Amino acid sequence: MKPKPIDTLSCLKQLTLIASFLALVFFSNCTPEKSNSDKEEWVALFDGTNYQDWTPKFTGYSLGENYNGSFVFKDSLLSVRYQEKDTFNGTFGHLFYKKKFSYYKLKATYRFVGEQMSGGPEWAIRNNGLMLHCQDPKTMGVDQDFPISLELQLLGGDGVHDRTNANLCTPGTNVIIKDSLIVDHCISSTSKTYPGDGWVTVEALVLGDSIMQHILDNKVVLEYGKPTIGGGMVEGYLDSAYEVGKPIKEGYISIQAETAPIDFKSIELLDLCGCTDKKAKNYKSYYVKSDNSECIY
């Protein structure tokens, strides 16, 4: 049979299509994939390894000094521990994360363990806190007992009394609840008692100085807003840091050492402030506060 003449134009078209397809495959594999704008990107403030991201401050001691080794990093846990020979002498401690935040969700998993330190105050039994919107620890007085902050109080059952959890305490601050100025130092949540030494996961939603919520078992147990400096219940502060009436819109996060042994398995944060330009690679649909200086194109 006589062979058909080669259709040169048709062959060129096929080769062009093949080349275009291969180029598309090559560049799609080499080009960074744009992130899913709805996927939440939680940051581990503590993941069992990043101990260097936290700095202690104890009453009567310089920033960075871990008094009596009370904050312990061991077995992938961030813990507060006391020696049997130790007796409480007013040395309250706080451990600060390195960075401040304004709009965010916070999630921590913790458990109370063992017995309270000898001489500790009765109110501090199975008591710790996630201190929100803390002042910069560098601005604290050497003898200051608590940072100016908003405490998401972690309170474990004592086996006798009902003790609500995820309460609010206000060292050096005031808040608004249902349009009323709250001057009480501690405000109870609506939560149940969490007894025993089991792991508990607590969350907070913080939106600058507008809304702050404490959450347990996916339920809001306390809500407040419009925090300002004032109200007392903090001693040893520097006058330069205690600006009465100043709105508190951002701050550091810390945990406490106030005579109750505790373990933290994880502390995570979802930043709600970031790039809101949909054209950017790092745009996130869940951001509620815009900071387009963070955009990546």
C-alpha positions as CSV (number, residue, x, y, z in Angstrom):
1,M,0.0,0.0,0.0
2,K,1.3,3.4,-0.9
3,P,2.1,5.4,2.3
4,K,0.1,8.6,2.9
5,P,2.1,11.8,2.7
6,I,3.0,13.3,6.1
7,D,0.8,16.2,7.2
8,T,3.6,18.5,8.5
9,L,1.2,21.1,9.8
10,S,-0.8,18.5,11.8
11,C,2.3,17.1,13.4
12,L,3.5,20.6,14.4
13,K,0.2,21.3,16.1
14,Q,0.4,18.0,18.1
15,L,3.9,18.7,19.1
16,T,2.9,22.2,20.3
17,L,0.1,20.8,22.3
18,I,2.4,18.2,24.0
19,A,5.0,20.9,24.8
20,S,2.3,23.2,26.3
21,F,1.0,20.3,28.4
22,L,4.5,19.4,29.7
23,A,5.3,23.0,30.5
24,L,2.0,23.3,32.4
25,V,2.8,20.2,34.5
26,F,6.4,21.4,35.1
27,F,5.5,24.9,36.3
28,S,2.6,23.8,38.4
29,N,5.0,21.5,40.3
30,C,7.6,24.3,40.7
31,T,5.3,27.1,41.6
32,P,4.4,27.4,45.4
33,E,0.8,26.4,45.9
34,K,-1.4,29.2,47.2
35,S,-2.5,28.3,50.7
36,N,-6.1,27.5,51.5
37,S,-7.6,30.8,52.7
38,D,-10.0,29.0,55.0
39,K,-7.5,26.7,56.7
40,E,-6.7,27.8,60.2
41,E,-3.0,28.0,60.9
42,W,-2.5,27.6,64.7
43,V,0.9,28.5,66.1
44,A,2.3,26.4,69.0
45,L,3.3,28.9,71.7
46,F,4.4,25.8,73.6
47,D,4.8,22.5,71.8
48,G,7.0,20.6,74.2
49,T,10.3,21.9,72.8
50,N,10.3,25.7,72.4
51,Y,11.3,26.5,75.9
52,Q,13.5,29.4,74.8
53,D,10.4,31.4,73.8
54,W,9.4,31.9,77.4
55,T,10.8,34.2,80.1
56,P,10.1,34.1,83.8
57,K,9.5,37.1,86.2
58,F,9.2,36.5,89.9
59,T,8.4,39.0,92.6
60,G,11.6,40.4,94.0
61,Y,13.8,39.1,91.2
62,S,15.0,40.3,87.9
63,L,13.4,39.4,84.6
64,G,14.7,36.1,83.4
65,E,15.6,34.6,86.8
66,N,13.7,31.3,87.3
67,Y,13.4,31.5,91.1
68,N,14.0,28.0,92.8
69,G,13.6,26.4,89.3
70,S,9.8,26.7,89.7
71,F,9.1,26.7,86.0
72,V,10.1,23.3,84.7
73,F,10.5,22.0,81.1
74,K,10.5,18.2,81.3
75,D,9.0,15.3,79.5
76,S,7.5,17.6,76.8
77,L,5.5,19.5,79.4
78,L,5.7,23.0,80.7
79,S,5.2,22.7,84.5
80,V,5.2,24.5,87.8
81,R,6.8,22.6,90.6
82,Y,7.9,23.2,94.2
83,Q,10.3,21.4,96.5
84,E,9.0,19.9,99.8
85,K,11.3,22.2,101.8
86,D,10.0,25.3,100.0
87,T,7.6,27.6,102.0
88,F,5.7,30.4,100.2
89,N,7.1,33.9,101.0
90,G,5.1,36.1,98.6
91,T,7.2,35.2,95.6
92,F,4.6,35.1,92.8
93,G,5.9,34.1,89.4
94,H,4.8,34.6,85.8
95,L,6.2,33.1,82.6
96,F,5.9,35.3,79.5
97,Y,5.7,34.3,75.9
98,K,8.1,36.3,73.7
99,K,5.6,38.1,71.5
100,K,2.5,40.2,72.1
101,F,-0.9,39.8,70.3
102,S,-4.1,41.7,69.9
103,Y,-6.7,39.7,68.0
104,Y,-6.5,36.0,68.5
105,K,-7.9,32.7,69.7
106,L,-6.0,30.9,72.5
107,K,-6.2,27.2,73.4
108,A,-4.4,25.5,76.3
109,T,-4.5,22.0,77.7
110,Y,-3.5,21.6,81.3
111,R,-3.9,19.6,84.5
112,F,-3.4,20.2,88.2
113,V,-1.1,17.7,90.0
114,G,0.1,17.1,93.5
115,E,-0.2,19.3,96.6
116,Q,0.0,23.0,97.1
117,M,3.3,24.5,98.2
118,S,3.7,24.9,101.9
119,G,2.4,28.2,103.2
120,G,0.5,29.1,100.1
121,P,-2.7,31.1,100.4
122,E,-6.0,29.2,100.6
123,W,-7.3,30.9,97.4
124,A,-4.4,29.6,95.5
125,I,-5.2,25.9,95.9
126,R,-5.4,24.4,92.4
127,N,-5.2,27.9,91.0
128,N,-3.3,29.2,87.9
129,G,-4.1,31.5,85.1
130,L,-3.6,32.4,81.5
131,M,-2.8,36.1,81.8
132,L,-4.0,37.9,78.7
133,H,-3.1,41.4,77.4
134,C,-0.2,41.5,79.9
135,Q,2.0,44.6,80.1
136,D,5.5,44.2,78.7
137,P,7.4,42.3,81.4
138,K,10.3,44.7,80.9
139,T,8.1,47.4,82.3
140,M,7.3,45.6,85.6
141,G,8.8,46.7,88.9
142,V,11.3,44.3,90.5
143,D,8.9,43.8,93.5
144,Q,5.7,43.7,91.4
145,D,3.4,40.8,92.3
146,F,1.2,40.5,89.2
147,P,1.5,41.9,85.7
148,I,-1.2,44.5,84.7
149,S,-3.4,42.1,82.8
150,L,-6.6,40.1,82.4
151,E,-6.5,36.7,84.0
152,L,-8.3,33.7,82.5
153,Q,-8.3,31.9,85.9
154,L,-7.8,28.2,85.8
155,L,-9.4,26.7,88.9
156,G,-9.6,23.0,89.8
157,G,-12.0,21.4,92.1
158,D,-10.9,20.9,95.7
159,G,-13.1,17.9,96.3
160,V,-15.4,19.8,98.7
161,H,-16.7,22.9,97.1
162,D,-18.2,23.9,93.7
163,R,-15.5,25.9,91.9
164,T,-16.3,27.5,88.6
165,N,-13.5,27.5,86.0
166,A,-12.3,30.0,83.4
167,N,-13.2,32.9,85.7
168,L,-11.8,36.4,85.3
169,C,-9.5,38.2,87.7
170,T,-8.3,41.8,87.0
171,P,-4.9,42.8,88.4
172,G,-4.5,46.5,87.6
173,T,-7.5,46.4,85.2
174,N,-11.2,47.1,84.9
175,V,-13.7,45.7,82.4
176,I,-17.2,46.2,81.1
177,I,-19.8,43.4,81.3
178,K,-23.2,44.1,79.9
179,D,-22.6,47.8,79.7
180,S,-21.6,48.0,83.4
181,L,-18.2,48.8,84.8
182,I,-17.0,45.9,86.9
183,V,-14.9,46.8,89.9
184,D,-14.8,43.4,91.6
185,H,-11.4,41.8,91.3
186,C,-12.6,38.3,90.4
187,I,-15.8,37.4,88.4
188,S,-17.1,33.9,88.3
189,S,-18.0,32.2,85.0
190,T,-21.0,29.9,84.4
191,S,-18.9,26.7,84.1
192,K,-19.2,23.5,86.0
193,T,-16.5,22.3,88.5
194,Y,-13.5,20.4,86.9
195,P,-12.3,18.1,89.7
196,G,-9.4,15.6,89.7
197,D,-6.1,15.6,87.9
198,G,-7.5,15.1,84.4
199,W,-6.5,17.1,81.4
200,V,-8.7,20.1,80.6
201,T,-8.7,22.2,77.5
202,V,-9.7,25.9,77.8
203,E,-10.0,28.5,75.1
204,A,-10.2,32.3,74.8
205,L,-11.3,34.6,72.1
206,V,-9.7,38.0,72.2
207,L,-10.6,40.8,69.8
208,G,-8.4,43.8,70.8
209,D,-10.3,45.8,73.4
210,S,-13.8,45.0,72.1
211,I,-14.8,41.4,73.0
212,M,-13.1,38.8,75.2
213,Q,-14.6,35.4,75.8
214,H,-13.6,32.4,78.0
215,I,-14.6,29.1,76.6
216,L,-14.9,25.5,77.9
217,D,-16.3,22.5,76.1
218,N,-17.1,24.8,73.1
219,K,-19.4,26.9,75.4
220,V,-18.8,30.6,76.2
221,V,-18.8,30.7,80.0
222,L,-17.8,34.4,80.4
223,E,-17.7,37.5,78.2
224,Y,-16.5,41.0,78.8
225,G,-14.9,43.9,77.0
226,K,-13.4,47.4,77.0
227,P,-10.5,46.6,79.4
228,T,-8.7,49.6,80.8
229,I,-5.9,50.1,83.3
230,G,-7.0,50.8,86.9
231,G,-8.8,49.1,89.8
232,G,-5.8,48.3,92.0
233,M,-5.1,44.7,93.1
234,V,-1.5,44.9,91.9
235,E,1.4,46.0,94.0
236,G,5.0,47.1,93.3
237,Y,4.3,48.5,89.8
238,L,6.1,51.4,88.2
239,D,4.0,54.5,87.9
240,S,5.0,54.8,84.3
241,A,3.2,51.6,83.5
242,Y,0.0,52.3,85.5
243,E,-1.8,54.8,83.3
244,V,-5.3,54.8,84.8
245,G,-8.1,54.7,82.2
246,K,-5.8,53.7,79.3
247,P,-7.5,51.2,77.0
248,I,-5.8,47.8,76.8
249,K,-5.8,46.7,73.1
250,E,-2.9,44.2,73.1
251,G,-0.4,42.5,75.2
252,Y,1.7,39.5,76.2
253,I,0.5,36.1,77.3
254,S,1.8,34.5,80.5
255,I,1.1,31.7,82.9
256,Q,1.4,31.8,86.7
257,A,3.4,30.2,89.5
258,E,1.4,30.9,92.7
259,T,1.9,27.8,94.8
260,A,-0.2,25.2,92.8
261,P,1.7,22.5,90.8
262,I,0.4,22.3,87.2
263,D,1.3,20.8,83.8
264,F,0.7,22.4,80.4
265,K,0.7,19.9,77.5
266,S,0.1,22.5,74.8
267,I,-0.6,26.2,74.4
268,E,-1.7,27.2,70.9
269,L,-2.7,30.5,69.3
270,L,-4.6,31.4,66.1
271,D,-3.7,34.9,65.1
272,L,-6.8,36.8,63.8
273,C,-4.8,39.7,62.6
274,G,-3.0,39.6,59.2
275,C,-3.2,40.0,55.4
276,T,-6.8,40.7,54.2
277,D,-5.9,41.2,50.5
278,K,-7.4,38.3,48.6
279,K,-4.7,38.7,45.9
280,A,-2.0,37.8,48.4
281,K,-0.6,34.3,48.9
282,N,-1.1,34.5,52.7
283,Y,-4.6,35.9,52.7
284,K,-6.9,34.3,55.3
285,S,-10.6,34.5,55.3
286,Y,-10.9,34.3,59.1
287,Y,-8.8,37.4,59.8
288,V,-10.9,40.0,61.6
289,K,-8.2,42.7,61.9
290,S,-6.3,43.9,58.8
291,D,-2.5,44.2,58.7
292,N,-1.6,44.3,55.0
293,S,2.0,45.0,55.8
294,E,2.2,41.2,56.3
295,C,1.0,40.4,52.8
296,I,3.1,38.2,50.5
297,Y,2.6,38.4,46.7
